[in-house]
Amino acid sequence: MGIPTVDKFDIVEVKFKGGRKEYYRNVNLLHLTTGDAVVVDVTSGYHIGWVSLQGELVRLQMQKRKIRDDDNITKIYRLATQKDLDKWEETKNREIPTLYRSKQIIDELGLKMKLSDVEFQADNTKATFYYSADDRVDFRELIKLLASEFKVRVEMRQISLRQEAGRLGGIGICGRELCCSTWIHDFKSVSTAAARYQNLSLNPTKLSGQCGRLKCCLNYELDTYMSALEDIPSVEKPLKTEAGIAKLQKTDIFRKLMWFSYNDENNWHSITCERVQEIQEMNARGESPFNLQSNHAKELEEQIQKSNMELERLDKKFSTTTKKKKKKKRKGGEVREQQTGATSTPVREAKGEDKKPTRAGGNNQPRRENASSGEQRQGKPRRNFRNRGNKDEQKPTANPNQAAANPQQKAKPASDGQNPKTPGKRRFPPRKRGDQNGGE
């Protein structure tokens, strides 16, 4: 079996200067690709254009533009050669001088028209002048002067302001090339109702494009807004409540929220579309709710009580967390003091003794005693801080048997003032301050 063949649509879309597109028949079945320069048949001559579309998509475009597939469609001669392109470049260089000279002639005649562009045919036998005007213009005298000046056949074609902006081109406010000069060729009317449905400010400087008319992009999202507006009620008159008359200030179409204010106040209250419909039904029956949010005052009081309970619960939670943080800070401070060796000694429960007075200069730390090597390690804090009491009570005896035999010998000092551990050296008790008997 052979490969089935599909009849290819033989009409090709060709693009010319200014985005103008025409349709021509590929009679000779030339192998064309998009962007090829071709020589096409026009009235009384030929012209050069570029292939922009071919195949079945051309059939759809013709149906969209309501162009019939009949004998009025002219044919494509051939692919353009380098000689054809060079001749077309020479005729193209005449366009700008011709445009300036034509504007001078129009000013001399005093015609109320704006000449925007001139396009020469590739065979240099015809020139098309594009202009825009508000009223009807009698340009018969102008055609005679232009034909005698440039030695070509003259065709005057009036275009709209949108088509004029498309032929001139430019960059829009979005930062991209104008849509009318790239892909839009069928211009639709744009009204201010499209801006109202989209909640846009009716500012002509922001809504108008470079052509001076409303922007074509206002119609892009209009269908989406129209479908979203079906669920939003229309508020033709203010809503009546016991708190006052509420007037509509703003509507969020996609979130379906509506903002109202009482008696032209600055405070706005947002409610849902369902709530607005409910209030409208109540007003139709001759009833009015307490306010926009609730129907009765009791409901409002319950809401206030609930909010107060939540605030109290949050306050209690916050107070407990702050207390825990303070306790953690105190513990951390004690650890730092212990590591630096500046821990404060506990207060002695002195029998018949007062607390020690503070030293001069505000230092309340107790005076350290000279500790032997067996009593305290150097450079390390003591670990057992709870059982630390009188220094003499915790000191172990040299001979435990001797201490058990003479229990009173522990409290008596040596009679000769000598240290029992180190004989020959006198040991004096530490000086005590603030004794009741006056001290030594």
KAQUI-V618489 format. One record per residue. N is the residue number from 1. RES is the residue in one letter. D_LAST is the distance of its C-alpha to the last C-alpha in Angstrom with 2 decimals. Layout:
((N RES D_LAST) (N RES D_LAST))
This chain:
((1 M 132.05) (2 G 131.40) (3 I 128.35) (4 P 128.98) (5 T 129.27) (6 V 127.93) (7 D 129.76) (8 K 127.48) (9 F 127.51) (10 D 129.43) (11 I 128.03) (12 V 125.22) (13 E 122.84) (14 V 122.86) (15 K 120.37) (16 F 121.27) (17 K 119.51) (18 G 117.19) (19 G 116.65) (20 R 120.23) (21 K 121.43) (22 E 125.00) (23 Y 126.67) (24 Y 129.34) (25 R 131.32) (26 N 131.03) (27 V 134.75) (28 N 134.73) (29 L 131.85) (30 L 129.71) (31 H 126.51) (32 L 123.94) (33 T 120.17) (34 T 117.80) (35 G 117.64) (36 D 121.09) (37 A 123.15) (38 V 126.57) (39 V 129.69) (40 V 130.77) (41 D 133.86) (42 V 133.68) (43 T 136.36) (44 S 138.51) (45 G 136.43) (46 Y 133.43) (47 H 129.66) (48 I 126.67) (49 G 123.80) (50 W 121.10) (51 V 121.03) (52 S 118.13) (53 L 119.02) (54 Q 121.59) (55 G 122.41) (56 E 122.06) (57 L 119.32) (58 V 122.01) (59 R 123.98) (60 L 120.99) (61 Q 120.47) (62 M 124.15) (63 Q 123.97) (64 K 120.91) (65 R 122.69) (66 K 125.97) (67 I 127.97) (68 R 131.12) (69 D 132.20) (70 D 135.68) (71 D 137.88) (72 N 136.03) (73 I 133.31) (74 T 134.23) (75 K 133.73) (76 I 131.68) (77 Y 133.78) (78 R 131.67) (79 L 128.36) (80 A 127.74) (81 T 128.41) (82 Q 126.75) (83 K 129.76) (84 D 129.34) (85 L 125.64) (86 D 126.35) (87 K 128.97) (88 W 126.61) (89 E 123.91) (90 E 126.44) (91 T 127.29) (92 K 123.62) (93 N 122.90) (94 R 125.35) (95 E 123.32) (96 I 120.75) (97 P 123.30) (98 T 125.59) (99 L 122.81) (100 Y 122.03) (101 R 125.72) (102 S 126.39) (103 K 123.63) (104 Q 125.25) (105 I 128.60) (106 I 127.06) (107 D 125.49) (108 E 128.86) (109 L 130.60) (110 G 127.92) (111 L 127.47) (112 K 124.47) (113 M 123.38) (114 K 120.56) (115 L 121.58) (116 S 118.82) (117 D 120.32) (118 V 123.46) (119 E 124.50) (120 F 127.40) (121 Q 129.41) (122 A 129.32) (123 D 133.05) (124 N 132.46) (125 T 135.10) (126 K 133.07) (127 A 129.96) (128 T 128.06) (129 F 126.26) (130 Y 123.46) (131 Y 122.70) (132 S 121.07) (133 A 122.26) (134 D 121.69) (135 D 125.37) (136 R 128.70) (137 V 129.62) (138 D 133.11) (139 F 132.75) (140 R 136.39) (141 E 136.53) (142 L 133.26) (143 I 134.69) (144 K 137.68) (145 L 135.54) (146 L 133.21) (147 A 136.11) (148 S 137.86) (149 E 134.58) (150 F 133.37) (151 K 136.71) (152 V 135.44) (153 R 136.00) (154 V 133.42) (155 E 131.84) (156 M 129.60) (157 R 127.12) (158 Q 124.90) (159 I 121.49) (160 S 118.65) (161 L 115.32) (162 R 113.61) (163 Q 116.18) (164 E 115.78) (165 A 112.02) (166 G 112.77) (167 R 115.19) (168 L 112.89) (169 G 109.78) (170 G 106.15) (171 I 102.56) (172 G 101.39) (173 I 98.10) (174 C 96.99) (175 G 97.19) (176 R 100.23) (177 E 103.91) (178 L 105.87) (179 C 107.18) (180 C 110.53) (181 S 111.06) (182 T 110.02) (183 W 111.11) (184 I 112.03) (185 H 115.75) (186 D 116.57) (187 F 114.82) (188 K 114.15) (189 S 113.63) (190 V 110.01) (191 S 109.38) (192 T 106.40) (193 A 106.31) (194 A 104.76) (195 A 101.82) (196 R 101.47) (197 Y 101.37) (198 Q 98.55) (199 N 96.53) (200 L 96.83) (201 S 96.70) (202 L 100.19) (203 N 99.42) (204 P 102.54) (205 T 100.61) (206 K 98.67) (207 L 101.49) (208 S 104.27) (209 G 104.90) (210 Q 106.38) (211 C 109.84) (212 G 108.84) (213 R 109.34) (214 L 106.91) (215 K 105.32) (216 C 107.06) (217 C 103.74) (218 L 103.41) (219 N 105.90) (220 Y 103.94) (221 E 101.49) (222 L 103.65) (223 D 104.86) (224 T 101.30) (225 Y 100.30) (226 M 103.46) (227 S 102.76) (228 A 99.15) (229 L 100.33) (230 E 102.41) (231 D 99.40) (232 I 98.07) (233 P 99.50) (234 S 101.10) (235 V 99.44) (236 E 102.14) (237 K 100.40) (238 P 96.79) (239 L 95.14) (240 K 94.66) (241 T 91.39) (242 E 89.66) (243 A 86.95) (244 G 89.67) (245 I 92.39) (246 A 91.31) (247 K 93.06) (248 L 93.24) (249 Q 91.33) (250 K 91.22) (251 T 92.42) (252 D 90.99) (253 I 94.08) (254 F 92.65) (255 R 89.54) (256 K 91.74) (257 L 89.38) (258 M 90.41) (259 W 88.27) (260 F 88.99) (261 S 87.53) (262 Y 87.79) (263 N 89.75) (264 D 89.25) (265 E 85.44) (266 N 83.38) (267 N 81.85) (268 W 84.03) (269 H 84.07) (270 S 85.30) (271 I 87.33) (272 T 89.57) (273 C 93.34) (274 E 93.71) (275 R 91.69) (276 V 93.94) (277 Q 97.03) (278 E 95.56) (279 I 94.89) (280 Q 98.38) (281 E 99.91) (282 M 97.93) (283 N 99.08) (284 A 102.64) (285 R 102.42) (286 G 101.04) (287 E 97.46) (288 S 94.30) (289 P 90.95) (290 F 87.61) (291 N 86.68) (292 L 87.48) (293 Q 85.03) (294 S 85.62) (295 N 88.42) (296 H 86.38) (297 A 83.22) (298 K 81.82) (299 E 81.85) (300 L 79.92) (301 E 77.28) (302 E 76.91) (303 Q 76.44) (304 I 73.74) (305 Q 71.90) (306 K 72.06) (307 S 70.66) (308 N 67.78) (309 M 66.93) (310 E 66.92) (311 L 64.58) (312 E 62.12) (313 R 62.20) (314 L 61.51) (315 D 58.55) (316 K 56.97) (317 K 57.54) (318 F 56.01) (319 S 52.88) (320 T 52.28) (321 T 52.74) (322 T 50.25) (323 K 47.56) (324 K 48.13) (325 K 47.83) (326 K 44.47) (327 K 43.09) (328 K 44.37) (329 K 42.67) (330 R 39.23) (331 K 39.68) (332 G 40.73) (333 G 37.71) (334 E 35.32) (335 V 37.37) (336 R 37.12) (337 E 33.32) (338 Q 33.21) (339 Q 35.62) (340 T 33.76) (341 G 30.50) (342 A 28.76) (343 T 28.65) (344 S 26.13) (345 T 23.92) (346 P 24.36) (347 V 21.95) (348 R 19.78) (349 E 20.50) (350 A 16.99) (351 K 17.26) (352 G 15.60) (353 E 13.86) (354 D 15.25) (355 K 16.66) (356 K 14.96) (357 P 16.25) (358 T 18.86) (359 R 18.58) (360 A 20.63) (361 G 24.24) (362 G 24.65) (363 N 23.52) (364 N 22.28) (365 Q 22.05) (366 P 18.82) (367 R 17.17) (368 R 18.88) (369 E 17.47) (370 N 19.44) (371 A 22.01) (372 S 24.28) (373 S 28.01) (374 G 28.55) (375 E 26.21) (376 Q 27.72) (377 R 30.83) (378 Q 30.87) (379 G 32.99) (380 K 33.53) (381 P 31.75) (382 R 30.73) (383 R 33.56) (384 N 32.02) (385 F 29.90) (386 R 30.42) (387 N 28.75) (388 R 25.70) (389 G 22.72) (390 N 19.55) (391 K 19.64) (392 D 18.99) (393 E 21.77) (394 Q 24.34) (395 K 23.91) (396 P 26.99) (397 T 27.05) (398 A 28.92) (399 N 31.44) (400 P 32.36) (401 N 34.31) (402 Q 31.43) (403 A 29.26) (404 A 32.08) (405 A 32.47) (406 N 28.87) (407 P 27.36) (408 Q 24.28) (409 Q 23.44) (410 K 22.29) (411 A 19.17) (412 K 18.28) (413 P 16.50) (414 A 18.45) (415 S 18.46) (416 D 18.86) (417 G 16.27) (418 Q 19.27) (419 N 20.33) (420 P 23.37) (421 K 25.20) (422 T 24.85) (423 P 24.86) (424 G 24.05) (425 K 21.10) (426 R 17.50) (427 R 15.62) (428 F 11.88) (429 P 10.64) (430 P 10.19) (431 R 7.29) (432 K 7.54) (433 R 8.52) (434 G 9.91) (435 D 8.62) (436 Q 10.82) (437 N 8.67) (438 G 6.79) (439 G 3.77) (440 E 0.00))
